[in-house]
């Protein structure tokens, strides 16, 4: 009688904690859990195989949505182990030893529900091909990627985040051809690559552009003409001088956060009235005046809060050649400033 009651209790628990899983799927999922992994009863669609020293991927149960394989020694993303994992929504393969030849052709395309693919800190030399059209987040940072295959993103209409920081991409690798298909991209991270110019071919939906730690020296005058939604731009640790920054290039109405720390600027660039944060620390700026940096005529700024008042709240100028105090006309212009670092 006791075993029967235990089974009954387990089934009842399955109904409660299995969420939308039918009882038979719940039981099958728990019983099929690989011995190398952990499958929590209160989170039955998740399989935890992280930090196990695994060299190969164990056979994954068919009702798995979330698969964690980070911090292992896996070299091959094999079709056999994942042949039943067609319902995956989230796959974490960070910090393994997978190279581009180890990604079996077509293994990812069969995962028609996959939204999040994390392969940071592997040995990839190229962006994997045949990615599922369901993908929303693709993280490939800290690999050895030096090539984005032509049209590799074609059909990825749902992809909104692409992280390629700390790779070996050069200017000719980031083009309109290589980025074709990214129709709804919001964030792209190309920091710490080997770029010497602003990347070409970015989709007009781009809102967050991260380019820190490259070798960029100048920005084309009309660069943001077709990037009308850019709100967050990071260009820290590049080689930008004031001669490489056209006067109105950052006067973009959508921009909220502009970071230009650790460059070679000698002047404060002109900004839009809507900018809220400006990072200019560790440049070669000698002076700052309201007449040169205020995006509106200073005598038109009053104490009332309206659309015409510059929105700047945070200004960082330390690490330059500017001597305090900040000129009064700068304070008069940016009435909403709450913090100045100098």
N, C-alpha and C positions, 0 to 999 in steps of 0.2 A: 504494500500500500504506500509505503514511504517513497519509493522511486517514482510511482505514479503521481503522487502529490508534488514531488520535486519537478517533474516534467511539466505538470500543469502550471506550477508557479512560474517556471521559466518561460512558458508560452505567454502567460499573462504579462510578465515583465517585458517580453518582446513587444507586445502590443503597445505598451506605454513608452518604452525607450527606443523602440525601433522607428518611431516617428511615422513616416509614410511607407515604411516597409511592411509588406504582408508577412505573416508569421513564417511561412515556408521560406521566404527569402532571408529573413532574419536568422533562422536556424541554419540555413545553408551557408550563410556568410560567416557565422561564428565557427561552425565546424570546419570550414575550408581555410581558416586562418593559417598561414604558413608558420611552421614551428619557429622560424627565425624571427618572426615579427610579433607585434602585439596588436590585438584587435579588441578595443574596449567595448564592453557590452552596452555601455550607455552612449556610444558613438559608433554604431555598427557599420556605417558606411566608410569609416576611416581605417586604414591599415598603416601602422607605424613600424617601419623597418630601418629607421635611422640609427646611426652610431652602433652598428652591429659588425663592422669589419667585413661586410659582404663583398664578394668578388663577382657574383652573378645575381641577377634579380630572381627571387623565388617566384613560383607560380602564384599569381594574384587572383583572389576570389572575384567572381563575375559581377557582384553587386557593389564593388568598391567605387566610391566617388572621390575620396581623398587619399592619396598615396604618398607617403613620406619615405624617401630613400636617401636623404642627405647624409653626408659624413660617412661614406663607405669607400670601398676600393673598386667599384664597378667600372668596367672598361667598355662593356657592350650594352647598348639598349636593344635587347633582343625581342623578336616577334613572338617567340615561344612563350616566354614568361608573361607577356602582356596580351596574349591572344584572347583571353576572356575579359580583359579590362577595358571593354569598349564603352563603359559608362563613366569613365574617369572625368571629373571636373577639374581636379587639382593634382598636379604631378610635380613633386619637389625632388630634383636630382642634384642639388647643389653639392659642391665639394666632393666630387668623385674623380674618376680618371678616364672619362669618356672623350675620345677624339672623334673627328668627323667621320672617319671610316667605321667607327663603332656604332654609329646611328644607322641601323639597318633600314634600307630604303623602304618607305611606305609604312613603317611601324607607327608613326605618329598620325598619319592621315586617317587611320581606322578609328581613331578616338574622336568621334563626331560630336561629343559633348564637352571636350576639353577646353576650359576657359583660361586656366593659369598653368604655364609651363616655366619652371625655374631650373636653369642649368648653369648657374653661376659657378665659377671656379672649377672648370673642367679643362679639357685640352683641345677644345674645338678650334679649328682653323677657318671655318666658314659657317655661315648661318645655315642651320638644317633646312633641307628642302621638304616639300610635301607636308607642310604644316596644315592642321585642320582649320577649316573656315570658321569654326566656333571660337577660336582663340581670342582672348581679350588682353591678357598680360603675357609678355614674353621677356624673360630676364636671362641675358647671356653675358653678364659682366665678368671680368677677370678670367677671360679665356685667351686664346691666341688668334682671334679672328682677324684675318687680313683681307677677307673677301665677302661681299654680299652678292650672291648669285643674281643674275638678271631676272627680274620678275618673280623673285622668291616669295614676295608678299602679295602677289596677285591673288585676289579672292578673299583676303583676310579683312573683310569689311568691318569686323567687330573689334579688331585690334586697336586698343587705345593707349597702351603703354609698351614702349620698346626700350629696353635697357641694354646698351652696348658699351658701357663705360669700361675703361681699363682693358682695351684690346689693342690691335695693331692696325687700325683702319687709317688709310691715307685719303687725300682729297678725291682721287679718282675712284675710290670705293663707295663714296656716298654721293650718289647722283640721282637725277630724276628717274633714270632707268632702274637703278637698284632699289629705289624706294617706291616704285610704282605699285599701286594697289592699296596703299595705306590711306583710305578715304576718311577714316574717323579717328586718326591718331591724335591724342591729347598731349602725351608726354613722350619725349625722346631724350635719352641720355647718351651723349657721345663724349663725355668727359674722359680725359686722360687717354686719348688716342694720339694719332700723329698728324692731325689736321693743321694745315697752314692757312686755310681760308674758311670762310663761313660755308657750311654744307649746303649743297644745292638739292632741289627737288623735294623740300619739305612740304607736306600737305598743308593747305590753308586752315585746317582744323587745329593745328599745333598751338597749344596753350602754354606748355612748359618746355623750354629748350635749355639743356644743360651742356655747356661746352668748356667747362673748367679744365685747366691743365693741358691745353694744346699749344700750338705755336702760331696762333692767329695774329696777324699784324694789322689787318685793315678790314673794314666792313663796307661793302658796296653801298652807294648812296640810296638806292631804292630797294635795299634788301628786304625790308619789312612791308613793302607795298602789297605783296600777296600773302602776308602773314598777319592779317588784321586782328587775330585773336590772341596773339602772344601776350601773356600776362606776367610770366616769370622767366627772366633771362639771366643765365649765369655764365659769365665770361672771366671768372677769376683765374689768375695764374696763366695769362697768355702774354703776348708781346705787343699789345695795343698801345700805340702812341696817339697823341691828339691829332697828328696829321693823318692818321688812318681812320679817324672817326669823323665822318661828315657832320656838319653842323646840326642838321635836323634828324639824323638817323634814328635817334632814340625818342623823338617826339611822336610817340605812338600812343593813341588814346586808350588802347586796351591794356597797356603795360602798368603793372602794379609794383613789381619788385625787380630792380635792376642791380646786378652785382658785377662790379668791375675791379675788384680788389687785386692787388699784386700784378699791376700792369705797368706801363710807362707813360701814363697820361700826365700832361703838364697843365691841363685846364679842366675845369668842371664842364662836362658836356651838357647841352641843352636837353631838358626833360619835358615831359608833358605835365599838364596840371593834375592829371589823375594818378601820377606815380605816388606810391605810399612809402616805399623803402628804397634808399640809395646807398650802395656800398662802394666807396672810393678809397678805402684805406690802402696804404702801402703803394702809392704812386709817386709822381714827382711834381705834384701840384704845389705851387708857391703861394697862391692867394685865391680868395673866393669873394665875390661881390654880388649883391642882389641884382645889380644892373645887368650882369652877364649871365646869371643862372636862373633868374626868376622867369617862369614861363608866361607870365602876364605882366602888364605894366604895374609897377609897385604902387603907384598912386591910385590904382583902381581897386586895390585890396582893402577891404574894410573889416571890421570886427564881426560882421555877421557871417554865418556859415551858409554858403550857397554854392551853386555849381561852379562859379567862377573862381572860387578860392582854391589855390593849390592844395592838394591833399597830402603832401609829404609829411610823414610822421617820424621817420627814423632816418638820420643822416650820419654816416660814418666817414670821417676824414683823417683819422689817426694814421701815423706812418708816412705823412707827407711833409712838406716844408712850411706848412701853414702855422703861423704863430697866433695863439689866442690873444684877444677874444674874437669871436665870430662877429663880423660887421653887422651893425644894427639893421641895415637894409635887407640882409638875408633873413633876419628874424621877422621883419615887417612883412616880407613876402610869404614866408612859410609859417603862417599863424597857427597851423595845426601840429607843428613839431612838438614831440614829447621827449625826444632823446637825440642829442648830438654828441658824437664821440670825436674828440680832437686831441 
